[in-house]
Amino acid sequence: MAEHEHVRVAVIGSGFGGLGAAVRLRREGITDFVVLERADSVGGTWRDNSYPGCACDVPSHLYSFSFAPNPDWPRTFSGQRHIRAYLEHVTDLFGLRPHIRLDSEVKLMTWDNDNLRWNIETTRGSLSADVVVSATGPLSDPKIPEIPGLDSFPGKVFHSARWDHDYDLRGKRVAMVGTGASAIQIVPAIQPQVGRLTLFQRTPPWVMPRVDRAISGAERWLHRRLPVTAQARRGLLWGIRELQVQAFTKHPDELGLVERLARRNMTRAVKDPVLRAKLTPDYRIGCKRILLSSSYYPALARPNVDVVAGGLSEVRGSTLVAADGTEAEADAIIFGTGFHVTDMPIAERVVGKEGITLAESWKNGMQALRGAAAAGFPNWMTIIGPNTGLGNSSMILMIESQLNYMADYLRQLDVLGWSAGPQGTGGGRTALDARPAAVESWNHRVQERMKRTVWNTGGCTSWYLDASGRNTTIWPGTTTEFRTATRRVDLAEYEVIRKPSAEKVAKAGEAEKAEKAEKAEKGVTDATDATDITEATDVTATKDATGATGAKGVAGAGAGEAVEAAVALKRSGAGA
């Protein structure tokens, strides 16, 4: 990274959000940008999550960019390897590699009020940018709960997003902690090879069958020859999910039918009534993310698997103790306990115009204008920000909507008079800062709509909710509504911050010099006036002491001589 490098836009992260932002910048004619990536390759969460069985629960043709369709998806639900390969393909297809800085973790981003730019410190040096697009994503920093005694566990410990491929699980006693989207894929993948598998389940999920199949060669050929067929397939997948949204957001009772289907899926695979009771949720389906798997329940029914209906509460050597007192021996512990979603670590590294971090600004809960801009952090945007998540569809749809908003944001800066600073200094003449009232108004509307949703009324505790129980992650509407809301930037929602031009700065400097000169001249006049007053006083005193003749002599002398004469007369003691 060049010393004192300055760019117009710095993108943080190279997952779907970061690469999508980079492509959109190129398509907008902006090439003065970098993508800062902390790892040694692109891919984001699809690079980090490489655990056995890792796959997407959104259909392949919907989980891809509209501007980069892939006619060759091998399955209806693609695995991690194919999704990561797709992201590498997008990187090459749009010529993004020259912009990407690998092994460049952002340590600190500080807003410079004087130069209207962000000063960025990374593990490979420093740079500055007029605009920052943070695309680190909510599923980037693994979360392992604080469990007493975990540090003293003699075996292997790792998170699903940091899978240790060098550790051989064959024949081992393995504990799986968590029952989220990762765990239900890991369990059936490792169950056949481990000696014993103990699943620590704090809350059982609702699981629907995963109707996955290989996409035939004929289908792929058709999608390549007639791209409109792939577009139609994508449109159908999208439309079905748009129609489902109202059941999640306005009429949760309508999910009863889906719940019955999920119960039937469980009953079909789990014959033991005791185990079935452990696996049956006590909350409305949809409150937590509905998981898709056709192999999870069958794996749990295998003789080498134990389900403990309680979270892991303590570790005593190699003995794991559940909340209900159940004990299990283990050689390895795998945590599938999610990520820092509502308390993203990147927020600790962003310092705004008032000198406070984004984490401090969000101490009472994350909120951002249209999911993108935070008050007090000019020219800073986030992709997949507060209340942009989805409970039933593809996040790529939301990302593309936010890219539209980003593009218009940059256009507005151009219209308002953005331009690069002098060579080597950086900094534009204009910045946009979300007005607190606009952020509050947007957030209020979102939270009002959230009150009726299954995520708030379904009777569960999920990672959608922050520490205070407020839903700061999910969008309570359709993707169409969000796209409409982010189609363009409303300048009334922003404070426009302007940096004085060089000419104005020069004129201000000249005015300041003139003012100082005037004050200096006035100071001389004031000093002369003070001397005159002193002289007049001395002359009067001399007249009183010497009489008219002495006064006449003094009056005829110069100012300095008069003072000296008066002093001399006083010293002579004349005029008693």
C-alpha positions as CSV (number, residue, x, y, z in Angstrom):
1,M,0.0,0.0,0.0
2,A,1.5,3.3,-1.1
3,E,2.5,5.8,1.5
4,H,-0.2,8.5,2.1
5,E,-2.4,6.8,-0.5
6,H,-5.8,8.5,-1.0
7,V,-8.8,7.1,-2.8
8,R,-12.2,8.3,-3.5
9,V,-13.9,5.2,-2.0
10,A,-12.6,2.5,0.4
11,V,-14.7,-0.6,0.5
12,I,-14.3,-2.8,3.6
13,G,-14.7,-6.6,3.0
14,S,-14.8,-8.8,-0.1
15,G,-17.9,-10.9,0.4
16,F,-21.0,-10.5,-1.6
17,G,-21.5,-7.0,-0.3
18,G,-17.9,-5.8,-0.9
19,L,-17.5,-7.3,-4.3
20,G,-21.0,-6.1,-5.3
21,A,-20.0,-2.6,-4.3
22,A,-16.8,-2.8,-6.3
23,V,-18.6,-3.9,-9.4
24,R,-21.2,-1.1,-9.0
25,L,-18.4,1.5,-8.7
26,R,-16.8,0.2,-11.9
27,R,-20.2,0.4,-13.7
28,E,-20.6,3.9,-12.4
29,G,-17.3,4.9,-14.0
30,I,-15.5,5.1,-10.6
31,T,-12.1,3.5,-10.6
32,D,-10.4,5.4,-7.8
33,F,-11.3,2.9,-5.1
34,V,-9.8,0.0,-3.0
35,V,-11.3,-3.1,-1.4
36,L,-9.7,-3.8,2.0
37,E,-9.8,-7.5,2.9
38,R,-8.4,-8.8,6.2
39,A,-8.0,-12.4,4.8
40,D,-5.7,-13.7,2.1
41,S,-8.5,-14.2,-0.4
42,V,-12.0,-13.0,-1.4
43,G,-15.2,-14.7,-0.4
44,G,-16.4,-13.3,3.0
45,T,-18.5,-15.7,4.9
46,W,-18.3,-18.3,2.1
47,R,-14.5,-18.3,2.5
48,D,-14.6,-18.5,6.3
49,N,-17.3,-21.2,6.6
50,S,-15.8,-24.3,5.2
51,Y,-17.1,-26.9,7.6
52,P,-18.4,-30.3,6.4
53,G,-21.8,-30.0,4.8
54,C,-21.7,-26.2,4.4
55,A,-24.3,-25.1,1.9
56,C,-26.8,-22.3,1.2
57,D,-30.4,-22.5,2.2
58,V,-31.5,-20.1,-0.6
59,P,-31.9,-21.5,-4.1
60,S,-28.8,-21.0,-6.2
61,H,-30.4,-19.0,-9.0
62,L,-31.7,-16.5,-6.4
63,Y,-28.5,-16.5,-4.4
64,S,-26.4,-14.7,-7.1
65,F,-26.1,-11.3,-8.6
66,S,-28.7,-10.2,-11.2
67,F,-25.9,-8.7,-13.2
68,A,-23.8,-11.8,-13.0
69,P,-26.1,-14.8,-13.6
70,N,-24.6,-18.3,-13.4
71,P,-26.2,-20.8,-15.8
72,D,-24.0,-23.6,-14.5
73,W,-25.1,-24.0,-10.9
74,P,-24.7,-27.7,-10.2
75,R,-27.5,-28.0,-7.7
76,T,-30.7,-26.2,-6.7
77,F,-29.1,-25.4,-3.4
78,S,-25.3,-24.9,-3.9
79,G,-22.6,-25.8,-1.5
80,Q,-19.9,-23.6,-0.1
81,R,-17.3,-24.6,-2.6
82,H,-19.4,-23.6,-5.6
83,I,-20.5,-20.3,-4.0
84,R,-17.0,-19.4,-3.2
85,A,-15.9,-20.3,-6.8
86,Y,-18.7,-18.0,-8.1
87,L,-17.3,-15.1,-6.1
88,E,-13.9,-15.7,-7.5
89,H,-15.4,-15.7,-10.9
90,V,-17.2,-12.4,-10.3
91,T,-13.9,-10.9,-9.1
92,D,-12.1,-11.9,-12.4
93,L,-15.1,-11.2,-14.7
94,F,-15.3,-7.5,-13.6
95,G,-11.5,-6.9,-13.3
96,L,-11.6,-6.3,-9.5
97,R,-8.3,-7.8,-8.4
98,P,-6.2,-4.6,-9.0
99,H,-8.4,-2.8,-6.5
100,I,-8.3,-5.5,-3.8
101,R,-5.8,-5.2,-0.9
102,L,-5.5,-8.6,0.8
103,D,-4.2,-9.2,4.3
104,S,-5.3,-5.6,5.1
105,E,-7.4,-5.7,8.2
106,V,-8.8,-2.3,9.2
107,K,-7.7,-1.3,12.7
108,L,-9.2,2.2,12.9
109,M,-11.2,4.6,10.7
110,T,-11.3,8.2,11.9
111,W,-13.3,11.0,10.3
112,D,-11.2,14.1,9.6
113,N,-13.4,17.2,10.1
114,D,-10.9,19.6,8.5
115,N,-10.3,17.7,5.3
116,L,-13.7,15.9,5.0
117,R,-12.2,12.5,4.6
118,W,-11.7,9.2,6.5
119,N,-8.2,8.3,7.7
120,I,-7.8,4.6,7.7
121,E,-5.2,2.5,9.5
122,T,-4.8,-1.1,8.4
123,T,-2.3,-3.9,9.2
124,R,-0.5,-3.0,6.0
125,G,-0.3,0.7,6.3
126,S,-2.5,3.9,6.2
127,L,-4.6,5.6,3.6
128,S,-7.4,8.0,3.4
129,A,-10.7,8.0,1.5
130,D,-13.5,10.5,0.8
131,V,-16.2,7.8,1.3
132,V,-16.2,4.5,3.2
133,V,-18.5,1.6,2.3
134,S,-18.4,-0.9,5.1
135,A,-19.3,-4.4,3.8
136,T,-18.0,-6.5,6.6
137,G,-21.3,-8.2,7.0
138,P,-23.0,-9.4,10.2
139,L,-21.8,-13.0,9.9
140,S,-18.1,-12.3,9.9
141,D,-16.9,-12.5,13.6
142,P,-17.7,-15.8,15.4
143,K,-19.1,-15.7,18.9
144,I,-18.1,-18.3,21.5
145,P,-20.0,-18.0,24.8
146,E,-18.1,-17.5,28.0
147,I,-18.4,-20.9,29.7
148,P,-16.7,-21.6,33.1
149,G,-13.8,-24.0,32.8
150,L,-13.6,-23.9,29.0
151,D,-10.0,-22.6,29.1
152,S,-9.0,-25.8,31.0
153,F,-10.6,-28.2,28.5
154,P,-7.7,-30.6,27.4
155,G,-9.2,-31.4,24.0
156,K,-9.8,-29.5,20.8
157,V,-12.0,-26.4,20.6
158,F,-13.1,-24.5,17.6
159,H,-16.0,-22.5,16.0
160,S,-17.8,-23.7,12.9
161,A,-16.6,-20.6,11.0
162,R,-13.0,-21.5,11.9
163,W,-13.0,-25.2,11.2
164,D,-9.8,-27.0,11.9
165,H,-9.4,-29.3,8.9
166,D,-6.2,-30.8,10.3
167,Y,-8.0,-32.3,13.3
168,D,-9.2,-35.8,12.6
169,L,-12.7,-36.4,14.1
170,R,-12.8,-40.1,13.3
171,G,-13.7,-42.2,16.4
172,K,-13.6,-39.1,18.7
173,R,-16.2,-38.1,21.3
174,V,-17.4,-34.8,19.9
175,A,-19.7,-32.2,21.4
176,M,-21.7,-29.9,19.1
177,V,-22.9,-26.8,20.9
178,G,-25.7,-25.0,19.2
179,T,-28.6,-25.9,16.8
180,G,-28.5,-23.1,14.3
181,A,-28.1,-23.2,10.5
182,S,-24.5,-24.4,10.7
183,A,-25.1,-27.1,13.3
184,I,-27.9,-28.8,11.4
185,Q,-25.5,-29.2,8.4
186,I,-22.5,-30.2,10.5
187,V,-24.3,-32.9,12.6
188,P,-25.3,-35.2,9.6
189,A,-21.9,-34.6,7.9
190,I,-19.8,-35.8,10.9
191,Q,-22.2,-38.2,12.6
192,P,-21.1,-41.3,10.5
193,Q,-17.4,-40.8,11.4
194,V,-17.3,-39.8,15.0
195,G,-17.3,-42.3,17.9
196,R,-20.0,-40.4,19.8
197,L,-21.7,-37.1,19.1
198,T,-23.4,-35.1,21.9
199,L,-25.6,-32.2,20.8
200,F,-26.1,-29.5,23.4
201,Q,-29.4,-27.9,22.4
202,R,-30.5,-24.7,24.2
203,T,-33.5,-24.2,21.9
204,P,-34.7,-26.6,19.2
205,P,-35.2,-25.2,15.7
206,W,-38.1,-25.8,13.3
207,V,-36.7,-27.8,10.4
208,M,-38.3,-28.3,7.0
209,P,-37.2,-30.7,4.3
210,R,-34.5,-29.5,1.9
211,V,-35.7,-30.3,-1.5
212,D,-32.3,-30.3,-3.2
213,R,-31.3,-32.0,-6.5
214,A,-28.7,-31.9,-9.2
215,I,-29.5,-29.5,-12.0
216,S,-29.4,-31.5,-15.2
217,G,-27.0,-30.9,-18.0
218,A,-30.0,-30.1,-20.3
219,E,-31.2,-27.4,-17.9
220,R,-27.8,-25.8,-17.8
221,W,-27.5,-25.9,-21.5
222,L,-30.8,-24.2,-21.9
223,H,-29.8,-21.5,-19.4
224,R,-26.6,-20.8,-21.3
225,R,-28.3,-20.7,-24.7
226,L,-31.4,-18.9,-23.6
227,P,-30.5,-16.6,-20.6
228,V,-34.2,-15.6,-20.4
229,T,-35.0,-19.0,-19.0
230,A,-32.6,-18.5,-16.1
231,Q,-34.1,-15.1,-15.5
232,A,-37.6,-16.7,-15.5
233,R,-36.4,-19.3,-13.0
234,R,-35.0,-16.6,-10.8
235,G,-38.1,-14.5,-11.1
236,L,-40.4,-17.4,-10.0
237,L,-38.2,-18.1,-7.0
238,W,-38.3,-14.5,-6.0
239,G,-42.1,-14.1,-6.6
240,I,-42.9,-17.1,-4.4
241,R,-40.9,-15.6,-1.5
242,E,-42.4,-12.1,-1.9
243,L,-45.9,-13.7,-1.5
244,Q,-44.8,-15.4,1.7
245,V,-43.7,-12.2,3.4
246,Q,-47.1,-11.1,4.7
247,A,-47.4,-14.3,6.8
248,F,-44.2,-13.4,8.6
249,T,-44.8,-9.6,8.9
250,K,-48.6,-9.2,9.3
251,H,-50.4,-12.5,9.8
252,P,-48.1,-15.0,11.8
253,D,-51.1,-17.2,12.5
254,E,-51.1,-18.2,8.8
255,L,-47.9,-20.0,9.4
256,G,-49.8,-22.8,11.2
257,L,-49.9,-24.9,8.1
258,V,-46.1,-24.6,7.7
259,E,-45.7,-25.6,11.3
260,R,-47.8,-28.8,10.7
261,L,-45.6,-29.7,7.8
262,A,-42.5,-29.3,10.0
263,R,-44.0,-31.5,12.7
264,R,-44.7,-34.2,10.0
265,N,-41.1,-33.9,8.8
266,M,-39.9,-34.6,12.3
267,T,-42.3,-37.4,13.0
268,R,-41.3,-39.2,9.8
269,A,-37.6,-39.3,10.8
270,V,-37.8,-39.5,14.6
271,K,-39.8,-42.4,16.0
272,D,-38.7,-42.2,19.6
273,P,-41.3,-40.0,21.4
274,V,-38.9,-38.9,24.1
275,L,-36.4,-37.6,21.5
276,R,-39.2,-36.1,19.5
277,A,-40.4,-34.2,22.6
278,K,-36.8,-32.8,23.0
279,L,-36.8,-31.7,19.4
280,T,-40.2,-30.0,19.3
281,P,-40.0,-26.2,19.6
282,D,-42.4,-24.3,21.9
283,Y,-42.6,-21.1,19.7
284,R,-44.3,-20.1,16.5
285,I,-42.5,-21.3,13.4
286,G,-40.7,-18.4,11.7
287,C,-39.7,-16.7,15.0
288,K,-36.3,-18.1,14.5
289,R,-35.0,-18.7,11.0
290,I,-36.7,-21.8,9.5
291,L,-34.0,-24.3,8.7
292,L,-33.8,-26.7,5.8
293,S,-32.5,-30.2,6.1
294,S,-33.5,-33.7,5.1
295,S,-30.7,-35.4,7.0
296,Y,-30.6,-33.6,10.4
297,Y,-33.4,-35.6,12.1
298,P,-32.3,-38.9,10.7
299,A,-28.7,-38.3,12.1
300,L,-30.1,-37.4,15.5
301,A,-31.9,-40.7,15.6
302,R,-28.7,-42.7,15.1
303,P,-27.4,-44.8,18.1
304,N,-24.1,-42.8,18.5
305,V,-25.9,-39.5,19.0
306,D,-27.2,-38.0,22.2
307,V,-29.3,-34.9,22.4
308,V,-29.0,-32.9,25.6
309,A,-32.0,-30.5,26.0
310,G,-30.0,-27.8,27.6
311,G,-27.1,-25.5,26.7
312,L,-23.5,-26.1,27.8
313,S,-23.1,-24.4,31.2
314,E,-19.7,-25.6,32.5
315,V,-16.6,-27.6,31.6
316,R,-14.8,-29.7,34.2
317,G,-11.7,-31.1,32.5
318,S,-13.0,-33.3,29.7
319,T,-16.5,-33.5,31.3
320,L,-19.1,-31.1,29.9
321,V,-22.0,-30.2,32.1
322,A,-25.3,-29.0,30.6
323,A,-27.8,-26.5,32.2
324,D,-30.0,-29.4,33.4
325,G,-27.0,-31.2,35.0
326,T,-26.5,-33.8,32.3
327,E,-22.8,-34.7,31.9
328,A,-20.9,-35.9,28.8
329,E,-17.3,-36.7,28.1
330,A,-15.7,-35.2,25.0
331,D,-12.4,-35.1,23.1
332,A,-13.5,-32.0,21.0
333,I,-16.0,-29.2,21.3
334,I,-17.4,-27.5,18.2
335,F,-19.3,-24.3,18.7
336,G,-22.0,-23.5,16.2
337,T,-23.1,-20.5,18.3
338,G,-23.4,-17.8,15.7
339,F,-21.7,-14.4,15.3
340,H,-21.5,-10.9,16.7
341,V,-24.5,-9.6,14.8
342,T,-25.9,-6.8,16.9
343,D,-22.5,-5.9,18.4
344,M,-20.3,-6.0,15.4
345,P,-16.6,-5.5,16.3
346,I,-16.0,-3.2,13.3
347,A,-18.2,-0.6,15.1
348,E,-15.5,-0.2,17.8
349,R,-13.1,0.9,15.0
350,V,-15.1,3.6,13.4
351,V,-14.7,7.1,15.0
352,G,-17.1,9.8,13.7
353,K,-17.1,13.6,13.6
354,E,-17.8,14.0,17.3
355,G,-14.9,11.8,18.3
356,I,-17.1,8.9,19.4
357,T,-17.1,5.3,18.0
358,L,-19.9,3.8,16.1
359,A,-20.3,1.3,18.9
360,E,-20.8,4.2,21.4
361,S,-23.3,5.8,19.1
362,W,-25.2,2.4,18.9
363,K,-25.0,1.6,22.6
364,N,-28.8,1.7,22.8
365,G,-29.2,-0.3,19.7
366,M,-28.1,-0.2,16.0
367,Q,-29.9,2.2,13.7
368,A,-29.1,3.6,10.4
369,L,-31.0,5.7,7.8
370,R,-32.4,3.2,5.2
371,G,-30.1,0.6,6.6
372,A,-27.1,2.5,5.3
373,A,-26.1,5.8,7.0
374,A,-25.5,6.5,10.7
375,A,-25.8,10.0,12.1
376,G,-22.5,11.6,13.0
377,F,-20.5,9.5,10.5
378,P,-20.3,11.6,7.3
379,N,-19.6,9.8,4.0
380,W,-19.8,6.4,5.7
381,M,-22.2,3.7,4.5
382,T,-22.8,0.1,5.4
383,I,-24.0,-2.8,3.3
384,I,-26.3,-5.2,5.2
385,G,-26.7,-2.6,7.9
386,P,-29.4,-2.4,10.7
387,N,-32.8,-3.9,9.8
388,T,-31.8,-5.1,6.3
389,G,-31.8,-8.9,7.0
390,L,-34.4,-11.3,5.7
391,G,-36.1,-14.2,7.2
392,N,-37.2,-16.0,4.1
393,S,-35.4,-14.8,1.0
394,S,-32.1,-14.0,-0.6
395,M,-29.9,-11.3,0.9
396,I,-28.4,-10.6,-2.5
397,L,-31.7,-8.8,-3.3
398,M,-31.2,-6.5,-0.4
399,I,-27.5,-6.0,-1.2
400,E,-28.3,-4.9,-4.7
401,S,-30.9,-2.4,-3.4
402,Q,-28.2,-0.9,-1.1
403,L,-25.8,-0.7,-4.1
404,N,-28.4,1.4,-5.8
405,Y,-28.5,3.7,-2.8
406,M,-24.7,3.9,-2.7
407,A,-24.5,4.8,-6.4
408,D,-27.0,7.7,-5.9
409,Y,-25.2,8.8,-2.8
410,L,-22.0,9.3,-4.8
411,R,-23.9,11.0,-7.6
412,Q,-25.3,13.5,-5.1
413,L,-21.8,14.2,-3.8
414,D,-20.9,15.0,-7.4
415,V,-23.8,17.3,-7.9
416,L,-23.1,19.1,-4.6
417,G,-19.5,19.8,-5.8
418,W,-17.4,16.9,-4.7
419,S,-13.9,17.0,-6.1
420,A,-10.5,15.6,-5.1
421,G,-8.2,17.7,-3.0
422,P,-4.7,18.8,-4.1
423,Q,-2.3,16.1,-5.2
424,G,-1.3,14.0,-2.3
425,T,-3.7,15.6,0.2
426,G,-7.0,14.0,-0.6
427,G,-10.4,15.1,0.7
428,G,-13.4,16.2,-1.1
429,R,-15.2,19.6,-0.8
430,T,-18.5,18.0,0.3
431,A,-19.8,15.4,2.7
432,L,-23.2,14.1,3.6
433,D,-24.1,13.3,7.2
434,A,-27.5,11.6,8.1
435,R,-29.6,13.9,10.2
436,P,-30.4,12.4,13.6
437,A,-34.1,13.3,13.2
438,A,-34.2,11.4,9.8
439,V,-32.5,8.3,11.3
440,E,-34.9,8.4,14.3
441,S,-37.9,8.8,12.0
442,W,-36.8,5.9,9.7
443,N,-36.1,3.7,12.7
444,H,-39.4,4.5,14.4
445,R,-41.3,3.5,11.3
446,V,-39.3,0.2,11.0
447,Q,-39.9,-0.6,14.7
448,E,-43.6,0.2,14.5
449,R,-44.0,-2.3,11.6
450,M,-41.9,-4.8,13.5
451,K,-44.4,-5.1,16.3
452,R,-46.8,-7.4,14.4
453,T,-44.1,-9.6,12.9
454,V,-43.5,-13.2,13.9
455,W,-40.0,-12.3,14.8
456,N,-41.3,-10.1,17.6
457,T,-44.5,-12.0,18.6
458,G,-43.5,-15.6,18.0
459,G,-42.3,-16.3,21.6
460,C,-38.6,-17.0,21.0
461,T,-35.3,-15.4,21.7
462,S,-33.2,-15.2,18.6
463,W,-30.0,-13.5,17.2
464,Y,-32.4,-11.1,15.5
465,L,-32.8,-9.3,18.8
466,D,-30.2,-7.2,20.6
467,A,-29.4,-7.2,24.3
468,S,-32.5,-5.0,25.1
469,G,-34.8,-7.3,23.1
470,R,-35.2,-4.9,20.2
471,N,-35.1,-6.3,16.6
472,T,-32.3,-4.4,14.9
473,T,-31.5,-7.0,12.2
474,I,-34.6,-7.9,10.1
475,W,-36.5,-5.9,7.5
476,P,-40.2,-6.1,8.2
477,G,-41.4,-5.9,4.6
478,T,-40.8,-7.2,1.1
479,T,-37.7,-6.8,-0.9
480,T,-39.7,-4.7,-3.4
481,E,-40.6,-2.3,-0.6
482,F,-36.9,-2.0,0.4
483,R,-35.8,-1.5,-3.2
484,T,-38.3,1.4,-3.5
485,A,-37.1,2.9,-0.3
486,T,-33.5,2.9,-1.4
487,R,-33.9,3.8,-5.0
488,R,-32.4,7.3,-4.4
489,V,-31.0,9.5,-1.7
490,D,-33.3,12.2,-0.3
491,L,-31.0,15.1,0.5
492,A,-33.6,16.5,3.0
493,E,-32.5,13.6,5.2
494,Y,-28.9,14.7,5.2
495,E,-26.8,17.6,6.5
496,V,-24.6,18.9,3.7
497,I,-21.1,19.6,5.0
498,R,-18.9,21.8,2.8
499,K,-15.2,22.4,2.8
500,P,-14.2,25.9,1.9
501,S,-12.5,26.2,-1.5
502,A,-8.9,27.2,-1.8
503,E,-10.0,30.7,-3.0
504,K,-12.2,31.2,0.0
505,V,-9.4,29.9,2.3
506,A,-7.0,32.4,0.7
507,K,-9.5,35.3,1.0
508,A,-10.1,34.3,4.6
509,G,-6.4,34.4,5.2
510,E,-6.0,37.8,3.6
511,A,-8.9,39.1,5.6
512,E,-7.4,37.8,8.8
513,K,-4.0,39.5,7.9
514,A,-5.8,42.8,7.3
515,E,-7.7,42.5,10.5
516,K,-4.4,41.9,12.4
517,A,-2.7,44.8,10.7
518,E,-5.7,47.1,11.6
519,K,-5.5,46.0,15.2
520,A,-1.7,46.6,15.2
521,E,-2.2,50.1,13.8
522,K,-4.9,50.8,16.3
523,G,-2.6,49.6,19.0
524,V,0.0,52.2,18.0
525,T,-2.6,55.0,18.0
526,D,-3.9,53.9,21.4
527,A,-0.3,53.9,22.7
528,T,0.2,57.5,21.4
529,D,-3.0,58.7,23.0
530,A,-1.9,57.2,26.3
531,T,1.4,59.1,26.0
532,D,-0.4,62.4,25.3
533,I,-2.5,61.9,28.4
534,T,0.6,61.1,30.5
535,E,2.3,64.3,29.1
536,A,-0.7,66.5,29.8
537,T,-0.8,65.2,33.3
538,D,3.0,65.8,33.8
539,V,2.7,69.3,32.3
540,T,-0.1,70.3,34.7
541,A,1.9,68.9,37.6
542,T,5.0,70.9,36.5
543,K,2.9,74.1,36.1
544,D,1.7,73.7,39.6
545,A,5.3,73.2,40.8
546,T,7.2,75.9,38.9
547,G,4.8,78.6,37.9
548,A,4.1,80.2,34.5
549,T,7.7,80.6,33.4
550,G,8.5,76.9,34.0
551,A,5.3,75.9,32.3
552,K,6.0,78.1,29.3
553,G,9.4,76.5,28.9
554,V,8.0,73.1,29.1
555,A,5.2,73.9,26.6
556,G,7.8,75.0,24.1
557,A,9.7,71.8,24.3
558,G,9.1,68.6,22.4
559,A,7.1,65.8,23.9
560,G,10.1,63.7,25.0
561,E,12.0,66.8,26.1
562,A,9.0,68.1,28.0
563,V,8.9,64.9,30.1
564,E,12.6,65.1,30.7
565,A,12.4,68.8,31.6
566,A,9.6,68.1,34.0
567,V,11.5,65.3,35.7
568,A,14.6,67.5,35.9
569,L,12.6,70.4,37.5
570,K,11.1,68.0,40.0
571,R,14.5,66.7,40.9
572,S,15.9,70.3,41.3
573,G,13.2,70.9,44.0
574,A,12.2,74.2,42.4
575,G,9.0,75.9,43.4
576,A,8.4,75.2,47.1
